[in-house]
Amino acid sequence: MEELARLKEIDIRTVNRDELIDITRLPKDKTDCGDREMRMKKFIENVRNPYCFAVGDIIVKSSFSEGSSLKQRIQELDASL
């Protein structure tokens, strides 16, 4: 949990762009296993920081309103990929 808290605090104004993962370059998970938990875990392992990543040339900093969780947002992101 400390690691997630540290990742959450990364400032996109000072982050090293070369250290970010471009999620458009992640391999599409074509398995039809239906195991969302496993796909979410794999996504987090691949992206390394679910709070700050790249989408093409754009740096994205994720934050969630109260009542929303990282898990919910990753599930939504996974469904859209």
mmCIF file of the N, C-alpha and C atoms, coordinates in Angstrom:
data_MODEL
# 
_entry.id   MODEL 
# 
loop_
_atom_site.group_PDB 
_atom_site.id 
_atom_site.type_symbol 
_atom_site.label_atom_id 
_atom_site.label_alt_id 
_atom_site.label_comp_id 
_atom_site.label_asym_id 
_atom_site.label_entity_id 
_atom_site.label_seq_id 
_atom_site.pdbx_PDB_ins_code 
_atom_site.Cartn_x 
_atom_site.Cartn_y 
_atom_site.Cartn_z 
_atom_site.occupancy 
_atom_site.B_iso_or_equiv 
_atom_site.pdbx_formal_charge 
_atom_site.auth_seq_id 
_atom_site.auth_comp_id 
_atom_site.auth_asym_id 
_atom_site.auth_atom_id 
_atom_site.pdbx_PDB_model_num 
ATOM 1   N N  . MET A 1 1  ? 0.810   -1.195  0.000   1.00 0.00 ? 1  MET A N  1 
ATOM 2   C CA . MET A 1 1  ? 0.000   0.000   0.000   1.00 0.00 ? 1  MET A CA 1 
ATOM 3   C C  . MET A 1 1  ? 0.858   1.266   0.000   1.00 0.00 ? 1  MET A C  1 
ATOM 4   N N  . GLU A 1 2  ? 2.019   1.227   0.647   1.00 0.00 ? 2  GLU A N  1 
ATOM 5   C CA . GLU A 1 2  ? 2.905   2.387   0.636   1.00 0.00 ? 2  GLU A CA 1 
ATOM 6   C C  . GLU A 1 2  ? 3.344   2.711   -0.783  1.00 0.00 ? 2  GLU A C  1 
ATOM 7   N N  . GLU A 1 3  ? 3.604   1.666   -1.548  1.00 0.00 ? 3  GLU A N  1 
ATOM 8   C CA . GLU A 1 3  ? 4.039   1.864   -2.932  1.00 0.00 ? 3  GLU A CA 1 
ATOM 9   C C  . GLU A 1 3  ? 2.952   2.567   -3.741  1.00 0.00 ? 3  GLU A C  1 
ATOM 10  N N  . LEU A 1 4  ? 1.691   2.150   -3.599  1.00 0.00 ? 4  LEU A N  1 
ATOM 11  C CA . LEU A 1 4  ? 0.599   2.811   -4.320  1.00 0.00 ? 4  LEU A CA 1 
ATOM 12  C C  . LEU A 1 4  ? 0.463   4.265   -3.888  1.00 0.00 ? 4  LEU A C  1 
ATOM 13  N N  . ALA A 1 5  ? 0.617   4.532   -2.603  1.00 0.00 ? 5  ALA A N  1 
ATOM 14  C CA . ALA A 1 5  ? 0.533   5.909   -2.106  1.00 0.00 ? 5  ALA A CA 1 
ATOM 15  C C  . ALA A 1 5  ? 1.647   6.756   -2.724  1.00 0.00 ? 5  ALA A C  1 
ATOM 16  N N  . ARG A 1 6  ? 2.851   6.192   -2.829  1.00 0.00 ? 6  ARG A N  1 
ATOM 17  C CA . ARG A 1 6  ? 3.968   6.911   -3.439  1.00 0.00 ? 6  ARG A CA 1 
ATOM 18  C C  . ARG A 1 6  ? 3.699   7.174   -4.918  1.00 0.00 ? 6  ARG A C  1 
ATOM 19  N N  . LEU A 1 7  ? 3.201   6.163   -5.615  1.00 0.00 ? 7  LEU A N  1 
ATOM 20  C CA . LEU A 1 7  ? 2.905   6.313   -7.039  1.00 0.00 ? 7  LEU A CA 1 
ATOM 21  C C  . LEU A 1 7  ? 1.815   7.353   -7.276  1.00 0.00 ? 7  LEU A C  1 
ATOM 22  N N  . LYS A 1 8  ? 0.859   7.402   -6.383  1.00 0.00 ? 8  LYS A N  1 
ATOM 23  C CA . LYS A 1 8  ? -0.262  8.341   -6.490  1.00 0.00 ? 8  LYS A CA 1 
ATOM 24  C C  . LYS A 1 8  ? 0.214   9.793   -6.399  1.00 0.00 ? 8  LYS A C  1 
ATOM 25  N N  . GLU A 1 9  ? 1.291   10.028  -5.683  1.00 0.00 ? 9  GLU A N  1 
ATOM 26  C CA . GLU A 1 9  ? 1.774   11.392  -5.442  1.00 0.00 ? 9  GLU A CA 1 
ATOM 27  C C  . GLU A 1 9  ? 2.708   11.931  -6.529  1.00 0.00 ? 9  GLU A C  1 
ATOM 28  N N  . ILE A 1 10 ? 2.995   11.154  -7.560  1.00 0.00 ? 10 ILE A N  1 
ATOM 29  C CA . ILE A 1 10 ? 3.892   11.612  -8.620  1.00 0.00 ? 10 ILE A CA 1 
ATOM 30  C C  . ILE A 1 10 ? 3.292   12.839  -9.308  1.00 0.00 ? 10 ILE A C  1 
ATOM 31  N N  . ASP A 1 11 ? 4.123   13.830  -9.520  1.00 0.00 ? 11 ASP A N  1 
ATOM 32  C CA . ASP A 1 11 ? 3.722   15.095  -10.138 1.00 0.00 ? 11 ASP A CA 1 
ATOM 33  C C  . ASP A 1 11 ? 3.978   15.017  -11.645 1.00 0.00 ? 11 ASP A C  1 
ATOM 34  N N  . ILE A 1 12 ? 2.943   15.163  -12.449 1.00 0.00 ? 12 ILE A N  1 
ATOM 35  C CA . ILE A 1 12 ? 3.124   15.048  -13.907 1.00 0.00 ? 12 ILE A CA 1 
ATOM 36  C C  . ILE A 1 12 ? 3.961   16.186  -14.482 1.00 0.00 ? 12 ILE A C  1 
ATOM 37  N N  . ARG A 1 13 ? 4.123   17.256  -13.743 1.00 0.00 ? 13 ARG A N  1 
ATOM 38  C CA . ARG A 1 13 ? 4.953   18.367  -14.228 1.00 0.00 ? 13 ARG A CA 1 
ATOM 39  C C  . ARG A 1 13 ? 6.435   18.046  -14.119 1.00 0.00 ? 13 ARG A C  1 
ATOM 40  N N  . THR A 1 14 ? 6.783   17.093  -13.265 1.00 0.00 ? 14 THR A N  1 
ATOM 41  C CA . THR A 1 14 ? 8.198   16.782  -13.066 1.00 0.00 ? 14 THR A CA 1 
ATOM 42  C C  . THR A 1 14 ? 8.546   15.328  -13.383 1.00 0.00 ? 14 THR A C  1 
ATOM 43  N N  . VAL A 1 15 ? 7.563   14.526  -13.746 1.00 0.00 ? 15 VAL A N  1 
ATOM 44  C CA . VAL A 1 15 ? 7.814   13.116  -14.013 1.00 0.00 ? 15 VAL A CA 1 
ATOM 45  C C  . VAL A 1 15 ? 8.685   12.966  -15.268 1.00 0.00 ? 15 VAL A C  1 
ATOM 46  N N  . ASN A 1 16 ? 9.537   11.966  -15.268 1.00 0.00 ? 16 ASN A N  1 
ATOM 47  C CA . ASN A 1 16 ? 10.364  11.658  -16.426 1.00 0.00 ? 16 ASN A CA 1 
ATOM 48  C C  . ASN A 1 16 ? 9.515   10.881  -17.432 1.00 0.00 ? 16 ASN A C  1 
ATOM 49  N N  . ARG A 1 17 ? 9.220   11.513  -18.552 1.00 0.00 ? 17 ARG A N  1 
ATOM 50  C CA . ARG A 1 17 ? 8.358   10.910  -19.576 1.00 0.00 ? 17 ARG A CA 1 
ATOM 51  C C  . ARG A 1 17 ? 8.877   9.542   -20.022 1.00 0.00 ? 17 ARG A C  1 
ATOM 52  N N  . ASP A 1 18 ? 10.199  9.381   -20.046 1.00 0.00 ? 18 ASP A N  1 
ATOM 53  C CA . ASP A 1 18 ? 10.800  8.123   -20.488 1.00 0.00 ? 18 ASP A CA 1 
ATOM 54  C C  . ASP A 1 18 ? 10.514  6.967   -19.533 1.00 0.00 ? 18 ASP A C  1 
ATOM 55  N N  . GLU A 1 19 ? 10.131  7.268   -18.312 1.00 0.00 ? 19 GLU A N  1 
ATOM 56  C CA . GLU A 1 19 ? 9.828   6.225   -17.335 1.00 0.00 ? 19 GLU A CA 1 
ATOM 57  C C  . GLU A 1 19 ? 8.369   5.782   -17.379 1.00 0.00 ? 19 GLU A C  1 
ATOM 58  N N  . LEU A 1 20 ? 7.551   6.508   -18.135 1.00 0.00 ? 20 LEU A N  1 
ATOM 59  C CA . LEU A 1 20 ? 6.127   6.176   -18.199 1.00 0.00 ? 20 LEU A CA 1 
ATOM 60  C C  . LEU A 1 20 ? 5.855   5.117   -19.258 1.00 0.00 ? 20 LEU A C  1 
ATOM 61  N N  . ILE A 1 21 ? 4.866   4.311   -18.988 1.00 0.00 ? 21 ILE A N  1 
ATOM 62  C CA . ILE A 1 21 ? 4.430   3.293   -19.934 1.00 0.00 ? 21 ILE A CA 1 
ATOM 63  C C  . ILE A 1 21 ? 3.319   3.872   -20.801 1.00 0.00 ? 21 ILE A C  1 
ATOM 64  N N  . ASP A 1 22 ? 3.442   3.712   -22.103 1.00 0.00 ? 22 ASP A N  1 
ATOM 65  C CA . ASP A 1 22 ? 2.388   4.132   -23.033 1.00 0.00 ? 22 ASP A CA 1 
ATOM 66  C C  . ASP A 1 22 ? 1.393   2.980   -23.132 1.00 0.00 ? 22 ASP A C  1 
ATOM 67  N N  . ILE A 1 23 ? 0.206   3.175   -22.577 1.00 0.00 ? 23 ILE A N  1 
ATOM 68  C CA . ILE A 1 23 ? -0.752  2.065   -22.535 1.00 0.00 ? 23 ILE A CA 1 
ATOM 69  C C  . ILE A 1 23 ? -1.263  1.668   -23.916 1.00 0.00 ? 23 ILE A C  1 
ATOM 70  N N  . THR A 1 24 ? -1.085  2.538   -24.919 1.00 0.00 ? 24 THR A N  1 
ATOM 71  C CA . THR A 1 24 ? -1.505  2.145   -26.267 1.00 0.00 ? 24 THR A CA 1 
ATOM 72  C C  . THR A 1 24 ? -0.566  1.102   -26.856 1.00 0.00 ? 24 THR A C  1 
ATOM 73  N N  . ARG A 1 25 ? 0.597   0.938   -26.235 1.00 0.00 ? 25 ARG A N  1 
ATOM 74  C CA . ARG A 1 25 ? 1.579   -0.044  -26.721 1.00 0.00 ? 25 ARG A CA 1 
ATOM 75  C C  . ARG A 1 25 ? 1.533   -1.357  -25.937 1.00 0.00 ? 25 ARG A C  1 
ATOM 76  N N  . LEU A 1 26 ? 0.682   -1.422  -24.941 1.00 0.00 ? 26 LEU A N  1 
ATOM 77  C CA . LEU A 1 26 ? 0.562   -2.674  -24.192 1.00 0.00 ? 26 LEU A CA 1 
ATOM 78  C C  . LEU A 1 26 ? -0.124  -3.713  -25.063 1.00 0.00 ? 26 LEU A C  1 
ATOM 79  N N  . PRO A 1 27 ? 0.301   -4.953  -24.972 1.00 0.00 ? 27 PRO A N  1 
ATOM 80  C CA . PRO A 1 27 ? -0.356  -5.990  -25.773 1.00 0.00 ? 27 PRO A CA 1 
ATOM 81  C C  . PRO A 1 27 ? -1.798  -6.173  -25.327 1.00 0.00 ? 27 PRO A C  1 
ATOM 82  N N  . LYS A 1 28 ? -2.681  -6.311  -26.280 1.00 0.00 ? 28 LYS A N  1 
ATOM 83  C CA . LYS A 1 28 ? -4.103  -6.536  -25.998 1.00 0.00 ? 28 LYS A CA 1 
ATOM 84  C C  . LYS A 1 28 ? -4.261  -7.944  -25.458 1.00 0.00 ? 28 LYS A C  1 
ATOM 85  N N  . ASP A 1 29 ? -4.939  -8.053  -24.331 1.00 0.00 ? 29 ASP A N  1 
ATOM 86  C CA . ASP A 1 29 ? -5.197  -9.368  -23.736 1.00 0.00 ? 29 ASP A CA 1 
ATOM 87  C C  . ASP A 1 29 ? -6.358  -9.996  -24.484 1.00 0.00 ? 29 ASP A C  1 
ATOM 88  N N  . LYS A 1 30 ? -6.058  -10.981 -25.287 1.00 0.00 ? 30 LYS A N  1 
ATOM 89  C CA . LYS A 1 30 ? -7.085  -11.609 -26.118 1.00 0.00 ? 30 LYS A CA 1 
ATOM 90  C C  . LYS A 1 30 ? -7.678  -12.854 -25.493 1.00 0.00 ? 30 LYS A C  1 
ATOM 91  N N  . THR A 1 31 ? -7.264  -13.157 -24.266 1.00 0.00 ? 31 THR A N  1 
ATOM 92  C CA . THR A 1 31 ? -7.831  -14.320 -23.607 1.00 0.00 ? 31 THR A CA 1 
ATOM 93  C C  . THR A 1 31 ? -9.273  -14.025 -23.249 1.00 0.00 ? 31 THR A C  1 
ATOM 94  N N  . ASP A 1 32 ? -10.067 -15.014 -23.304 1.00 0.00 ? 32 ASP A N  1 
ATOM 95  C CA . ASP A 1 32 ? -11.487 -14.858 -23.013 1.00 0.00 ? 32 ASP A CA 1 
ATOM 96  C C  . ASP A 1 32 ? -11.817 -15.572 -21.709 1.00 0.00 ? 32 ASP A C  1 
ATOM 97  N N  . CYS A 1 33 ? -10.922 -15.436 -20.754 1.00 0.00 ? 33 CYS A N  1 
ATOM 98  C CA . CYS A 1 33 ? -11.089 -16.178 -19.509 1.00 0.00 ? 33 CYS A CA 1 
ATOM 99  C C  . CYS A 1 33 ? -12.139 -15.557 -18.602 1.00 0.00 ? 33 CYS A C  1 
ATOM 100 N N  . GLY A 1 34 ? -12.452 -14.271 -18.787 1.00 0.00 ? 34 GLY A N  1 
ATOM 101 C CA . GLY A 1 34 ? -13.455 -13.631 -17.960 1.00 0.00 ? 34 GLY A CA 1 
ATOM 102 C C  . GLY A 1 34 ? -12.968 -13.314 -16.557 1.00 0.00 ? 34 GLY A C  1 
ATOM 103 N N  . ASP A 1 35 ? -11.716 -13.567 -16.264 1.00 0.00 ? 35 ASP A N  1 
ATOM 104 C CA . ASP A 1 35 ? -11.168 -13.299 -14.942 1.00 0.00 ? 35 ASP A CA 1 
ATOM 105 C C  . ASP A 1 35 ? -10.666 -11.860 -14.894 1.00 0.00 ? 35 ASP A C  1 
ATOM 106 N N  . ARG A 1 36 ? -11.553 -10.943 -14.531 1.00 0.00 ? 36 ARG A N  1 
ATOM 107 C CA . ARG A 1 36 ? -11.228 -9.514  -14.517 1.00 0.00 ? 36 ARG A CA 1 
ATOM 108 C C  . ARG A 1 36 ? -10.126 -9.208  -13.508 1.00 0.00 ? 36 ARG A C  1 
ATOM 109 N N  . GLU A 1 37 ? -10.149 -9.885  -12.370 1.00 0.00 ? 37 GLU A N  1 
ATOM 110 C CA . GLU A 1 37 ? -9.125  -9.642  -11.347 1.00 0.00 ? 37 GLU A CA 1 
ATOM 111 C C  . GLU A 1 37 ? -7.733  -9.928  -11.913 1.00 0.00 ? 37 GLU A C  1 
ATOM 112 N N  . MET A 1 38 ? -7.610  -11.020 -12.633 1.00 0.00 ? 38 MET A N  1 
ATOM 113 C CA . MET A 1 38 ? -6.316  -11.396 -13.205 1.00 0.00 ? 38 MET A CA 1 
ATOM 114 C C  . MET A 1 38 ? -5.900  -10.398 -14.279 1.00 0.00 ? 38 MET A C  1 
ATOM 115 N N  . ARG A 1 39 ? -6.832  -9.950  -15.109 1.00 0.00 ? 39 ARG A N  1 
ATOM 116 C CA . ARG A 1 39 ? -6.514  -8.970  -16.141 1.00 0.00 ? 39 ARG A CA 1 
ATOM 117 C C  . ARG A 1 39 ? -6.118  -7.638  -15.523 1.00 0.00 ? 39 ARG A C  1 
ATOM 118 N N  . MET A 1 40 ? -6.786  -7.246  -14.440 1.00 0.00 ? 40 MET A N  1 
ATOM 119 C CA . MET A 1 40 ? -6.429  -5.998  -13.752 1.00 0.00 ? 40 MET A CA 1 
ATOM 120 C C  . MET A 1 40 ? -5.032  -6.098  -13.166 1.00 0.00 ? 40 MET A C  1 
ATOM 121 N N  . LYS A 1 41 ? -4.726  -7.228  -12.554 1.00 0.00 ? 41 LYS A N  1 
ATOM 122 C CA . LYS A 1 41 ? -3.399  -7.432  -11.977 1.00 0.00 ? 41 LYS A CA 1 
ATOM 123 C C  . LYS A 1 41 ? -2.336  -7.356  -13.066 1.00 0.00 ? 41 LYS A C  1 
ATOM 124 N N  . LYS A 1 42 ? -2.604  -7.985  -14.193 1.00 0.00 ? 42 LYS A N  1 
ATOM 125 C CA . LYS A 1 42 ? -1.660  -7.969  -15.312 1.00 0.00 ? 42 LYS A CA 1 
ATOM 126 C C  . LYS A 1 42 ? -1.488  -6.545  -15.842 1.00 0.00 ? 42 LYS A C  1 
ATOM 127 N N  . PHE A 1 43 ? -2.581  -5.788  -15.928 1.00 0.00 ? 43 PHE A N  1 
ATOM 128 C CA . PHE A 1 43 ? -2.507  -4.410  -16.392 1.00 0.00 ? 43 PHE A CA 1 
ATOM 129 C C  . PHE A 1 43 ? -1.619  -3.584  -15.463 1.00 0.00 ? 43 PHE A C  1 
ATOM 130 N N  . ILE A 1 44 ? -1.832  -3.709  -14.166 1.00 0.00 ? 44 ILE A N  1 
ATOM 131 C CA . ILE A 1 44 ? -1.038  -2.943  -13.199 1.00 0.00 ? 44 ILE A CA 1 
ATOM 132 C C  . ILE A 1 44 ? 0.432   -3.337  -13.283 1.00 0.00 ? 44 ILE A C  1 
ATOM 133 N N  . GLU A 1 45 ? 0.694   -4.628  -13.444 1.00 0.00 ? 45 GLU A N  1 
ATOM 134 C CA . GLU A 1 45 ? 2.087   -5.070  -13.593 1.00 0.00 ? 45 GLU A CA 1 
ATOM 135 C C  . GLU A 1 45 ? 2.717   -4.458  -14.838 1.00 0.00 ? 45 GLU A C  1 
ATOM 136 N N  . ASN A 1 46 ? 1.961   -4.392  -15.930 1.00 0.00 ? 46 ASN A N  1 
ATOM 137 C CA . ASN A 1 46 ? 2.492   -3.851  -17.185 1.00 0.00 ? 46 ASN A CA 1 
ATOM 138 C C  . ASN A 1 46 ? 2.653   -2.337  -17.158 1.00 0.00 ? 46 ASN A C  1 
ATOM 139 N N  . VAL A 1 47 ? 1.710   -1.630  -16.576 1.00 0.00 ? 47 VAL A N  1 
ATOM 140 C CA . VAL A 1 47 ? 1.726   -0.167  -16.603 1.00 0.00 ? 47 VAL A CA 1 
ATOM 141 C C  . VAL A 1 47 ? 2.619   0.398   -15.500 1.00 0.00 ? 47 VAL A C  1 
ATOM 142 N N  . ARG A 1 48 ? 2.883   -0.385  -14.481 1.00 0.00 ? 48 ARG A N  1 
ATOM 143 C CA . ARG A 1 48 ? 3.737   -0.051  -13.340 1.00 0.00 ? 48 ARG A CA 1 
ATOM 144 C C  . ARG A 1 48 ? 3.160   1.023   -12.441 1.00 0.00 ? 48 ARG A C  1 
ATOM 145 N N  . ASN A 1 49 ? 2.559   2.061   -12.991 1.00 0.00 ? 49 ASN A N  1 
ATOM 146 C CA . ASN A 1 49 ? 1.940   3.089   -12.160 1.00 0.00 ? 49 ASN A CA 1 
ATOM 147 C C  . ASN A 1 49 ? 0.539   3.379   -12.700 1.00 0.00 ? 49 ASN A C  1 
ATOM 148 N N  . PRO A 1 50 ? -0.494  2.864   -12.046 1.00 0.00 ? 50 PRO A N  1 
ATOM 149 C CA . PRO A 1 50 ? -1.854  3.091   -12.536 1.00 0.00 ? 50 PRO A CA 1 
ATOM 150 C C  . PRO A 1 50 ? -2.333  4.530   -12.355 1.00 0.00 ? 50 PRO A C  1 
ATOM 151 N N  . TYR A 1 51 ? -1.567  5.339   -11.634 1.00 0.00 ? 51 TYR A N  1 
ATOM 152 C CA . TYR A 1 51 ? -1.944  6.737   -11.411 1.00 0.00 ? 51 TYR A CA 1 
ATOM 153 C C  . TYR A 1 51 ? -1.296  7.700   -12.410 1.00 0.00 ? 51 TYR A C  1 
ATOM 154 N N  . CYS A 1 52 ? -0.244  7.274   -13.077 1.00 0.00 ? 52 CYS A N  1 
ATOM 155 C CA . CYS A 1 52 ? 0.444   8.164   -14.013 1.00 0.00 ? 52 CYS A CA 1 
ATOM 156 C C  . CYS A 1 52 ? 1.044   7.319   -15.134 1.00 0.00 ? 52 CYS A C  1 
ATOM 157 N N  . PHE A 1 53 ? 0.575   7.573   -16.341 1.00 0.00 ? 53 PHE A N  1 
ATOM 158 C CA . PHE A 1 53 ? 1.036   6.806   -17.496 1.00 0.00 ? 53 PHE A CA 1 
ATOM 159 C C  . PHE A 1 53 ? 0.852   7.654   -18.739 1.00 0.00 ? 53 PHE A C  1 
ATOM 160 N N  . ALA A 1 54 ? 1.264   7.148   -19.857 1.00 0.00 ? 54 ALA A N  1 
ATOM 161 C CA . ALA A 1 54 ? 1.118   7.876   -21.123 1.00 0.00 ? 54 ALA A CA 1 
ATOM 162 C C  . ALA A 1 54 ? 0.062   7.202   -21.982 1.00 0.00 ? 54 ALA A C  1 
ATOM 163 N N  . VAL A 1 55 ? -0.605  8.030   -22.765 1.00 0.00 ? 55 VAL A N  1 
ATOM 164 C CA . VAL A 1 55 ? -1.504  7.562   -23.812 1.00 0.00 ? 55 VAL A CA 1 
ATOM 165 C C  . VAL A 1 55 ? -1.031  8.287   -25.062 1.00 0.00 ? 55 VAL A C  1 
ATOM 166 N N  . GLY A 1 56 ? -0.183  7.602   -25.814 1.00 0.00 ? 56 GLY A N  1 
ATOM 167 C CA . GLY A 1 56 ? 0.468   8.263   -26.946 1.00 0.00 ? 56 GLY A CA 1 
ATOM 168 C C  . GLY A 1 56 ? 1.404   9.339   -26.415 1.00 0.00 ? 56 GLY A C  1 
ATOM 169 N N  . ASP A 1 57 ? 1.228   10.573  -26.896 1.00 0.00 ? 57 ASP A N  1 
ATOM 170 C CA . ASP A 1 57 ? 2.078   11.689  -26.469 1.00 0.00 ? 57 ASP A CA 1 
ATOM 171 C C  . ASP A 1 57 ? 1.548   12.414  -25.240 1.00 0.00 ? 57 ASP A C  1 
ATOM 172 N N  . ILE A 1 58 ? 0.447   11.955  -24.697 1.00 0.00 ? 58 ILE A N  1 
ATOM 173 C CA . ILE A 1 58 ? -0.188  12.639  -23.571 1.00 0.00 ? 58 ILE A CA 1 
ATOM 174 C C  . ILE A 1 58 ? 0.117   11.919  -22.268 1.00 0.00 ? 58 ILE A C  1 
ATOM 175 N N  . ILE A 1 59 ? 0.533   12.678  -21.266 1.00 0.00 ? 59 ILE A N  1 
ATOM 176 C CA . ILE A 1 59 ? 0.733   12.131  -19.925 1.00 0.00 ? 59 ILE A CA 1 
ATOM 177 C C  . ILE A 1 59 ? -0.583  12.224  -19.179 1.00 0.00 ? 59 ILE A C  1 
ATOM 178 N N  . VAL A 1 60 ? -0.987  11.131  -18.580 1.00 0.00 ? 60 VAL A N  1 
ATOM 179 C CA . VAL A 1 60 ? -2.255  11.067  -17.854 1.00 0.00 ? 60 VAL A CA 1 
ATOM 180 C C  . VAL A 1 60 ? -1.979  10.894  -16.370 1.00 0.00 ? 60 VAL A C  1 
ATOM 181 N N  . LYS A 1 61 ? -2.601  11.701  -15.566 1.00 0.00 ? 61 LYS A N  1 
ATOM 182 C CA . LYS A 1 61 ? -2.528  11.584  -14.104 1.00 0.00 ? 61 LYS A CA 1 
ATOM 183 C C  . LYS A 1 61 ? -3.942  11.251  -13.651 1.00 0.00 ? 61 LYS A C  1 
ATOM 184 N N  . SER A 1 62 ? -4.103  10.071  -13.076 1.00 0.00 ? 62 SER A N  1 
ATOM 185 C CA . SER A 1 62 ? -5.416  9.620   -12.624 1.00 0.00 ? 62 SER A CA 1 
ATOM 186 C C  . SER A 1 62 ? -5.666  10.049  -11.188 1.00 0.00 ? 62 SER A C  1 
ATOM 187 N N  . SER A 1 63 ? -6.858  10.512  -10.952 1.00 0.00 ? 63 SER A N  1 
ATOM 188 C CA . SER A 1 63 ? -7.320  10.754  -9.589  1.00 0.00 ? 63 SER A CA 1 
ATOM 189 C C  . SER A 1 63 ? -8.794  10.393  -9.569  1.00 0.00 ? 63 SER A C  1 
ATOM 190 N N  . PHE A 1 64 ? -9.280  10.042  -8.417  1.00 0.00 ? 64 PHE A N  1 
ATOM 191 C CA . PHE A 1 64 ? -10.631 9.523   -8.324  1.00 0.00 ? 64 PHE A CA 1 
ATOM 192 C C  . PHE A 1 64 ? -11.412 10.292  -7.287  1.00 0.00 ? 64 PHE A C  1 
ATOM 193 N N  . SER A 1 65 ? -12.670 10.567  -7.619  1.00 0.00 ? 65 SER A N  1 
ATOM 194 C CA . SER A 1 65 ? -13.522 11.262  -6.664  1.00 0.00 ? 65 SER A CA 1 
ATOM 195 C C  . SER A 1 65 ? -13.842 10.339  -5.504  1.00 0.00 ? 65 SER A C  1 
ATOM 196 N N  . GLU A 1 66 ? -14.228 10.929  -4.430  1.00 0.00 ? 66 GLU A N  1 
ATOM 197 C CA . GLU A 1 66 ? -14.568 10.126  -3.258  1.00 0.00 ? 66 GLU A CA 1 
ATOM 198 C C  . GLU A 1 66 ? -15.666 9.139   -3.628  1.00 0.00 ? 66 GLU A C  1 
ATOM 199 N N  . GLY A 1 67 ? -15.526 7.939   -3.185  1.00 0.00 ? 67 GLY A N  1 
ATOM 200 C CA . GLY A 1 67 ? -16.498 6.900   -3.503  1.00 0.00 ? 67 GLY A CA 1 
ATOM 201 C C  . GLY A 1 67 ? -16.097 6.044   -4.693  1.00 0.00 ? 67 GLY A C  1 
ATOM 202 N N  . SER A 1 68 ? -15.110 6.510   -5.464  1.00 0.00 ? 68 SER A N  1 
ATOM 203 C CA . SER A 1 68 ? -14.591 5.739   -6.584  1.00 0.00 ? 68 SER A CA 1 
ATOM 204 C C  . SER A 1 68 ? -13.259 5.129   -6.165  1.00 0.00 ? 68 SER A C  1 
ATOM 205 N N  . SER A 1 69 ? -12.993 3.960   -6.684  1.00 0.00 ? 69 SER A N  1 
ATOM 206 C CA . SER A 1 69 ? -11.742 3.301   -6.317  1.00 0.00 ? 69 SER A CA 1 
ATOM 207 C C  . SER A 1 69 ? -10.886 3.059   -7.550  1.00 0.00 ? 69 SER A C  1 
ATOM 208 N N  . LEU A 1 70 ? -9.611  2.860   -7.299  1.00 0.00 ? 70 LEU A N  1 
ATOM 209 C CA . LEU A 1 70 ? -8.686  2.508   -8.366  1.00 0.00 ? 70 LEU A CA 1 
ATOM 210 C C  . LEU A 1 70 ? -9.165  1.240   -9.067  1.00 0.00 ? 70 LEU A C  1 
ATOM 211 N N  . LYS A 1 71 ? -9.616  0.288   -8.293  1.00 0.00 ? 71 LYS A N  1 
ATOM 212 C CA . LYS A 1 71 ? -10.086 -0.980  -8.851  1.00 0.00 ? 71 LYS A CA 1 
ATOM 213 C C  . LYS A 1 71 ? -11.237 -0.748  -9.833  1.00 0.00 ? 71 LYS A C  1 
ATOM 214 N N  . GLN A 1 72 ? -12.199 0.085   -9.464  1.00 0.00 ? 72 GLN A N  1 
ATOM 215 C CA . GLN A 1 72 ? -13.330 0.368   -10.356 1.00 0.00 ? 72 GLN A CA 1 
ATOM 216 C C  . GLN A 1 72 ? -12.865 1.030   -11.644 1.00 0.00 ? 72 GLN A C  1 
ATOM 217 N N  . ARG A 1 73 ? -11.964 1.972   -11.526 1.00 0.00 ? 73 ARG A N  1 
ATOM 218 C CA . ARG A 1 73 ? -11.490 2.699   -12.708 1.00 0.00 ? 73 ARG A CA 1 
ATOM 219 C C  . ARG A 1 73 ? -10.661 1.802   -13.621 1.00 0.00 ? 73 ARG A C  1 
ATOM 220 N N  . ILE A 1 74 ? -9.869  0.916   -13.060 1.00 0.00 ? 74 ILE A N  1 
ATOM 221 C CA . ILE A 1 74 ? -9.085  -0.002  -13.895 1.00 0.00 ? 74 ILE A CA 1 
ATOM 222 C C  . ILE A 1 74 ? -10.015 -0.960  -14.621 1.00 0.00 ? 74 ILE A C  1 
ATOM 223 N N  . GLN A 1 75 ? -11.065 -1.394  -13.956 1.00 0.00 ? 75 GLN A N  1 
ATOM 224 C CA . GLN A 1 75 ? -12.037 -2.264  -14.623 1.00 0.00 ? 75 GLN A CA 1 
ATOM 225 C C  . GLN A 1 75 ? -12.670 -1.538  -15.801 1.00 0.00 ? 75 GLN A C  1 
ATOM 226 N N  . GLU A 1 76 ? -12.999 -0.260  -15.625 1.00 0.00 ? 76 GLU A N  1 
ATOM 227 C CA . GLU A 1 76 ? -13.585 0.521   -16.717 1.00 0.00 ? 76 GLU A CA 1 
ATOM 228 C C  . GLU A 1 76 ? -12.586 0.709   -17.852 1.00 0.00 ? 76 GLU A C  1 
ATOM 229 N N  . LEU A 1 77 ? -11.328 0.989   -17.499 1.00 0.00 ? 77 LEU A N  1 
ATOM 230 C CA . LEU A 1 77 ? -10.293 1.145   -18.506 1.00 0.00 ? 77 LEU A CA 1 
ATOM 231 C C  . LEU A 1 77 ? -10.091 -0.153  -19.268 1.00 0.00 ? 77 LEU A C  1 
ATOM 232 N N  . ASP A 1 78 ? -10.058 -1.258  -18.548 1.00 0.00 ? 78 ASP A N  1 
ATOM 233 C CA . ASP A 1 78 ? -9.887  -2.572  -19.176 1.00 0.00 ? 78 ASP A CA 1 
ATOM 234 C C  . ASP A 1 78 ? -11.033 -2.852  -20.153 1.00 0.00 ? 78 ASP A C  1 
ATOM 235 N N  . ALA A 1 79 ? -12.222 -2.502  -19.763 1.00 0.00 ? 79 ALA A N  1 
ATOM 236 C CA . ALA A 1 79 ? -13.384 -2.754  -20.631 1.00 0.00 ? 79 ALA A CA 1 
ATOM 237 C C  . ALA A 1 79 ? -13.327 -1.922  -21.903 1.00 0.00 ? 79 ALA A C  1 
ATOM 238 N N  . SER A 1 80 ? -12.663 -0.762  -21.840 1.00 0.00 ? 80 SER A N  1 
ATOM 239 C CA . SER A 1 80 ? -12.623 0.111   -23.009 1.00 0.00 ? 80 SER A CA 1 
ATOM 240 C C  . SER A 1 80 ? -11.463 -0.211  -23.954 1.00 0.00 ? 80 SER A C  1 
ATOM 241 N N  . LEU A 1 81 ? -10.493 -0.999  -23.500 1.00 0.00 ? 81 LEU A N  1 
ATOM 242 C CA . LEU A 1 81 ? -9.335  -1.295  -24.363 1.00 0.00 ? 81 LEU A CA 1 
ATOM 243 C C  . LEU A 1 81 ? -9.637  -2.367  -25.364 1.00 0.00 ? 81 LEU A C  1 
# 
